[in-house]
């Protein structure tokens, strides 16, 4: 069972939540997958999403790559949710720590995910702590970039269909840094 730990209403009216739980069971219109540019879902959050959602997610991801090429930070791919409760999976490519310009690349991945959700006419979206797993992005720093990117996106997207943005975090090692940044 997923549990809301913190919630605030942004100046633009959207609800921003920090949630403890499993993104693959979240009851939202779209979830964000922390993907690689080739949409090969072999580890971490991507593996969990593909496993729970079924083979259709990898098949649709492969089709996306054939049609559009590799995925960039600013322009995520999307597939159906397969067997997931979410209708869509938005595949965002976060930066690998140490590759340079990481903050801007992460902000682009977050904004791109929100833009894709708006294009899909979603009212709710959940995203993980993009790039903080095997990509090595420091969690506190990522939290600040993610929160800022969300607020900036909505400040510039007056016609957004999104009403709820959930940051779904699985473990205390990730939750604590996000809560610390939330409180500052």
Secondary structure as UniProt FT lines:
FT   STRAND          3..9
FT   TURN            11..12
FT   STRAND          15..20
FT   HELIX           23..25
FT   STRAND          30..35
FT   TURN            37..38
FT   HELIX           44..53
FT   HELIX           55..68
FT   STRAND          77..80
FT   TURN            82..83
FT   STRAND          88..93
FT   TURN            97..98
FT   HELIX           102..119
FT   TURN            120..121
FT   STRAND          124..127
FT   TURN            130..131
FT   TURN            134..135
FT   HELIX           139..155
FT   TURN            158..159
FT   STRAND          164..169
FT   HELIX           172..183
//
